[in-house]
Amino acid sequence: MVVFRFPGGMVSRLRRFDLLFKAGFKLTFSIIPIAVQVALVVVLAGFSGMGFAQQTNSAGVSRGVLPDAPGAVTARISGTVLDTNGDIIEGAQVKLTAKDGRPEQVVETKGDGQFNFPGLTPGVFRVTVTGPGMGTYSSLEIRVEAGEFRIVSGVVLAVAAASSSVTVSGDSESIAEEEVKVEIQQRVLGVLPNFYTSYDWNASPLRPKQKFELAYHAMTDPVAFAGAGVLATYEHLNQVYPAYEYGFEGFNHRFWAEYGNDAISRVLTSAVLPSLFHQDPRYFYKGTGSVRQRTQYAIVSVVVCRGDNGKRQLNISRLLGTFAAGAVSNLYYPAANRGASLVLTTGLIQSAGNVGNNLLREFLFKQISNQAKNGGN
C-alpha cells in the first residue's frame, strides 16, 4: 500500500482548503435547486401567461406580503385542514367571520385540503372549520393588515364523538406535536430536508421530546448520510487528513468523522441545549418587509432565536453548541489536526453556513418546499 506524506505546511494548507470546500459545498448543495426553480419558472411562464399568482398554503398561522400584489390594499387568509393523522380532509366547510359584522364567507376544501379567502379588507377575523363526521375547529382572532396574508396553523379535526371540538387554545403540546409531524415532511424539491423551518409565526413551543424528535429525523435522514459520503469522497481523493491514509479504512474514517460532525452538532444545537435553555431550534419565516429587512432578520437569527416563552433572545444553544461540537471532534480527528484552531475554524465556518441556510429559507425554500406549498408549516 502506498502512503502519501505531506510536509507540515502542506497539511495546514489542505486543512484550510478542506474547510473552505465544505462551506462552499454545503452552500452549493442548497443553491442547486435555484437553477432548477428558475428553469421551471421560465418554462411555465410560457404556458400560463398571467397565471403567476402564487398560492401559499400552510398548516401554520404566519404573516406575509401577498406575493401576487406587493402593494395591494387587500389581504388574504388561507390554510390546510388535516385530521389527527396528518392527512388532508376534503369537503370540510370553512367559515370566515369578521369581527366588524360584515357578511360571512364560506368555502369548502378541495382534494388538497386547502382553503383560501382572498381580497379581504383589513380587519379582525375568526376561522371556523367543520367536516362530515368530524369535530369543530375554531381559531383565535386573526388580524390582517393591507397587503398581508395569514396562513392558519393547527387546523386539525378529530373524529366527532358526541359534541367533540378542537380549538387553537387547547393543549399546546398536542398542537406542537402536529406541527412537528408536518415539518418532518418538508423537503426542498421533494428531496432536501427542510425540517427546521416554521411558517407559523404563532407556532406552539416545542417540548424537549419534540426537539429530540426533530433532531433524530434530521440525523437519520438519507440525505445526511449522502452528504457525509460526498465530503468523505472528496477528502479521500485529495488525501485530506493524511493520517487516515488511503484504502477503504481511510475512507471509512473520513466518512464517520464527517457524519459525526453533523450528528453531534445537530444533537447539541437542536435538542440538548435548546431543551436546557428553553429555546426553539427552528427558523421562523418572516416573509414581510423589504429585502433588506428580511436579509437582516435571516442573518441575525443565527445569533438570536425565539425562546419557549415566545420572546427573542440570544441563541446560546447554537453559539455554544456549534463550538462545543468542534471541541468534541478533537476526540476522533488525527492528532496532527487537533487543537484550538480546529474548534475555532470549524465553528466559524458552521456559523457562516447557518447564515447561508437562513437566507435560502427566507427567500427561496418556501416556494420549492413541497409541504410548505401543500399545507405544511
LUMDOVO-994397 format. One record per residue (C-alpha): residue number from 1; residue in one letter; x, y, z. Coordinates in steps of 0.02 Angstrom, whole numbers, plus 50000, padded with zeros to 5 digits. Example, Ala and Ser with C-alpha at 12.3 -4.5 7.8 and 13.67 -1.06 7.14 Angstrom:
<drenkes>
i;aa;px;py;pz
1;a;50615;49775;50390
2;s;50684;49947;50357
</drenkes>
This chain:
<drenkes>
i;aa;px;py;pz
1;m;50000;50000;50000
2;v;50068;50170;49952
3;v;50051;50304;50086
4;f;50065;50486;50036
5;r;50155;50601;50159
6;f;50142;50790;50154
7;p;50253;50922;50238
8;g;50176;51011;50388
9;g;50141;51170;50290
10;m;50051;51072;50154
11;v;49941;50987;50285
12;s;49893;51156;50356
13;r;49851;51222;50182
14;l;49750;51066;50143
15;r;49655;51086;50306
16;r;49609;51266;50266
17;f;49559;51221;50088
18;d;49456;51074;50153
19;l;49360;51186;50273
20;l;49326;51313;50135
21;f;49271;51173;50019
22;k;49148;51109;50149
23;a;49069;51279;50170
24;g;49058;51300;49982
25;f;48990;51125;49957
26;k;48852;51148;50086
27;l;48802;51314;50009
28;t;48810;51242;49832
29;f;48708;51092;49887
30;s;48573;51213;49944
31;i;48587;51329;49793
32;i;48572;51192;49660
33;p;48382;51198;49672
34;i;48388;51383;49624
35;a;48438;51341;49445
36;v;48303;51209;49436
37;q;48174;51332;49504
38;v;48223;51468;49380
39;a;48210;51346;49235
40;l;48039;51289;49290
41;v;47978;51468;49307
42;v;48036;51511;49131
43;v;47953;51358;49055
44;l;47791;51377;49150
45;a;47779;51562;49111
46;g;47766;51523;48926
47;f;47610;51417;48955
48;s;47523;51505;49096
49;g;47526;51687;49032
50;m;47457;51785;49175
51;g;47432;51633;49286
52;f;47575;51678;49400
53;a;47476;51709;49559
54;q;47558;51604;49691
55;q;47450;51513;49817
56;t;47543;51492;49980
57;n;47458;51371;50096
58;s;47520;51306;50261
59;a;47459;51223;50417
60;g;47532;51372;50512
61;v;47474;51546;50556
62;s;47606;51655;50477
63;r;47610;51829;50406
64;g;47673;51880;50235
65;v;47657;52006;50095
66;l;47538;51949;49958
67;p;47658;51878;49828
68;d;47550;51923;49679
69;a;47516;52102;49730
70;p;47661;52181;49826
71;g;47572;52346;49854
72;a;47395;52278;49869
73;v;47269;52351;49990
74;t;47181;52185;50013
75;a;47229;52040;50124
76;r;47216;51851;50118
77;i;47188;51709;50241
78;s;47224;51529;50192
79;g;47268;51360;50265
80;t;47250;51172;50256
81;v;47131;51059;50352
82;l;47205;50898;50421
83;d;47144;50754;50527
84;t;47235;50691;50682
85;n;47342;50576;50575
86;g;47406;50723;50472
87;d;47302;50676;50318
88;i;47209;50811;50220
89;i;47020;50825;50233
90;e;46918;50856;50076
91;g;46745;50933;50087
92;a;46771;51021;50254
93;q;46668;51180;50274
94;v;46772;51332;50318
95;k;46684;51490;50378
96;l;46767;51660;50393
97;t;46683;51780;50514
98;a;46732;51964;50528
99;k;46728;52049;50696
100;d;46652;52207;50622
101;g;46495;52113;50568
102;r;46523;52108;50380
103;p;46444;51956;50290
104;e;46521;51785;50324
105;q;46615;51692;50188
106;v;46604;51503;50172
107;v;46710;51388;50064
108;e;46741;51200;50054
109;t;46911;51118;50047
110;k;46956;51027;49886
111;g;47062;50873;49857
112;d;47216;50958;49928
113;g;47127;51006;50090
114;q;47163;51190;50064
115;f;47053;51342;50089
116;n;47082;51521;50034
117;f;46997;51687;50070
118;p;47074;51820;49955
119;g;47027;52002;49929
120;l;46994;52040;50112
121;t;46992;52217;50177
122;p;47097;52243;50335
123;g;47013;52187;50494
124;v;46997;52053;50627
125;f;46930;51882;50579
126;r;46896;51710;50650
127;v;46904;51545;50556
128;t;46785;51403;50599
129;v;46803;51232;50518
130;t;46685;51083;50520
131;g;46691;50920;50424
132;p;46574;50775;50393
133;g;46584;50660;50542
134;m;46720;50770;50618
135;g;46734;50891;50762
136;t;46747;51080;50752
137;y;46899;51192;50743
138;s;46889;51375;50797
139;s;47038;51491;50782
140;l;47084;51637;50890
141;e;47057;51811;50818
142;i;47166;51841;50664
143;r;47211;52022;50624
144;v;47265;52062;50446
145;e;47330;52225;50377
146;a;47328;52287;50198
147;g;47438;52183;50083
148;e;47462;52041;50207
149;f;47417;51858;50203
150;r;47396;51741;50350
151;i;47422;51552;50346
152;v;47317;51469;50480
153;s;47407;51340;50587
154;g;47349;51184;50677
155;v;47184;51162;50583
156;v;47157;50984;50643
157;l;46988;50899;50652
158;a;46960;50747;50762
159;v;46827;50615;50731
160;a;46665;50676;50810
161;a;46611;50590;50969
162;a;46456;50665;51047
163;s;46500;50851;51041
164;s;46689;50848;51022
165;s;46782;51003;50963
166;v;46960;51060;50934
167;t;47015;51239;50964
168;v;47181;51326;50945
169;s;47178;51369;51130
170;g;47179;51184;51176
171;d;47326;51075;51226
172;s;47479;51168;51159
173;e;47584;51010;51169
174;s;47465;50917;51053
175;i;47466;51064;50932
176;a;47656;51067;50935
177;e;47659;50880;50901
178;e;47550;50906;50747
179;e;47667;51044;50689
180;v;47817;50928;50703
181;k;47726;50794;50602
182;v;47705;50920;50462
183;e;47882;50991;50475
184;i;47967;50822;50455
185;q;47880;50806;50286
186;q;47950;50970;50220
187;r;48077;50943;50082
188;v;48154;51061;49956
189;l;48105;50996;49784
190;g;48042;50843;49874
191;v;48221;50788;49917
192;l;48322;50901;50034
193;p;48258;50908;50215
194;n;48181;51073;50269
195;f;48130;51011;50442
196;y;48185;51163;50542
197;t;48085;51299;50453
198;s;47920;51354;50530
199;y;47799;51457;50426
200;d;47688;51479;50578
201;w;47738;51637;50671
202;n;47621;51588;50814
203;a;47682;51408;50825
204;s;47669;51320;50992
205;p;47835;51298;51085
206;l;47917;51127;51067
207;r;47937;51013;51216
208;p;48107;50925;51241
209;k;48033;50765;51169
210;q;47988;50855;51007
211;k;48158;50941;50995
212;f;48243;50771;51006
213;e;48117;50700;50882
214;l;48162;50831;50752
215;a;48348;50804;50782
216;y;48327;50616;50762
217;h;48240;50635;50594
218;a;48374;50755;50533
219;m;48517;50640;50588
220;t;48443;50481;50514
221;d;48383;50556;50351
222;p;48466;50477;50197
223;v;48524;50649;50140
224;a;48630;50665;50299
225;f;48724;50505;50255
226;a;48738;50555;50072
227;g;48812;50724;50119
228;a;48941;50641;50232
229;g;48982;50520;50092
230;v;49013;50659;49966
231;l;49127;50755;50085
232;a;49221;50596;50133
233;t;49246;50553;49949
234;y;49321;50724;49915
235;e;49436;50711;50066
236;h;49486;50535;50017
237;l;49530;50578;49837
238;n;49630;50730;49892
239;q;49709;50643;50043
240;v;49645;50773;50166
241;y;49695;50716;50342
242;p;49842;50610;50279
243;a;49849;50515;50444
244;y;49692;50423;50387
245;e;49797;50357;50242
246;y;49714;50278;50089
247;g;49611;50122;50054
248;f;49441;50076;50122
249;e;49491;50102;50303
250;g;49544;50282;50267
251;f;49379;50319;50178
252;n;49283;50239;50322
253;h;49371;50352;50449
254;r;49334;50506;50346
255;f;49152;50459;50320
256;w;49113;50432;50503
257;a;49210;50588;50553
258;e;49104;50693;50435
259;y;48942;50611;50490
260;g;48994;50628;50672
261;n;49024;50815;50650
262;d;48848;50840;50582
263;a;48762;50723;50706
264;i;48848;50791;50862
265;s;48816;50971;50809
266;r;48633;50930;50773
267;v;48604;50848;50942
268;l;48689;50988;51039
269;t;48619;51140;50946
270;s;48444;51074;50910
271;a;48400;50959;51054
272;v;48510;50954;51210
273;l;48549;51138;51233
274;p;48379;51205;51170
275;s;48296;51091;51299
276;l;48415;51152;51435
277;f;48399;51338;51392
278;h;48215;51329;51338
279;q;48247;51392;51162
280;d;48165;51348;50996
281;p;48288;51273;50869
282;r;48179;51317;50718
283;y;48196;51461;50596
284;f;48035;51564;50592
285;y;47998;51626;50417
286;k;47970;51815;50413
287;g;47903;51843;50237
288;t;47863;52028;50263
289;g;47956;52191;50245
290;s;48089;52246;50121
291;v;48225;52133;50054
292;r;48348;52222;50166
293;q;48242;52195;50322
294;r;48217;52012;50283
295;t;48402;51989;50247
296;q;48448;52068;50414
297;y;48321;51959;50503
298;a;48392;51800;50423
299;i;48571;51844;50470
300;v;48530;51899;50648
301;s;48430;51739;50675
302;v;48594;51643;50684
303;v;48633;51728;50850
304;v;48457;51774;50906
305;c;48319;51645;50924
306;r;48144;51628;50993
307;g;48132;51565;51171
308;d;48000;51442;51225
309;n;47918;51592;51310
310;g;47893;51671;51138
311;k;48023;51809;51164
312;r;48177;51841;51058
313;q;48340;51805;51149
314;l;48524;51768;51123
315;n;48541;51599;51038
316;i;48652;51521;51170
317;s;48605;51347;51110
318;r;48676;51370;50935
319;l;48827;51476;50982
320;l;48882;51360;51122
321;g;48832;51200;51033
322;t;48925;51243;50872
323;f;49092;51268;50957
324;a;49062;51125;51080
325;a;49038;51008;50932
326;g;49204;51069;50863
327;a;49286;51030;51031
328;v;49214;50853;51031
329;s;49284;50824;50857
330;n;49458;50832;50934
331;l;49422;50661;51006
332;y;49417;50573;50838
333;y;49517;50679;50715
334;p;49702;50638;50686
335;a;49817;50710;50818
336;a;49902;50822;50689
337;n;49737;50911;50655
338;r;49677;50935;50833
339;g;49684;51092;50937
340;a;49601;51260;50965
341;s;49615;51307;50781
342;l;49505;51158;50733
343;v;49372;51213;50857
344;l;49375;51397;50807
345;t;49384;51370;50619
346;t;49250;51236;50617
347;g;49135;51343;50725
348;l;49155;51498;50615
349;i;49126;51401;50454
350;q;48974;51316;50530
351;s;48904;51487;50579
352;a;48934;51553;50402
353;g;48841;51402;50335
354;n;48696;51439;50452
355;v;48685;51616;50382
356;g;48675;51547;50205
357;n;48542;51421;50254
358;n;48436;51556;50337
359;l;48443;51666;50182
360;l;48386;51520;50074
361;r;48246;51482;50197
362;e;48187;51662;50194
363;f;48193;51693;50006
364;l;48186;51526;49916
365;f;48135;51370;50010
366;k;47954;51420;50037
367;q;47924;51420;49850
368;i;48004;51250;49819
369;s;47973;51157;49982
370;n;47835;51031;49948
371;q;47749;51033;50119
372;a;47759;51223;50134
373;k;47662;51238;49970
374;n;47542;51096;50002
375;g;47495;51136;50178
376;g;47638;51114;50298
377;n;47721;51240;50410
</drenkes>
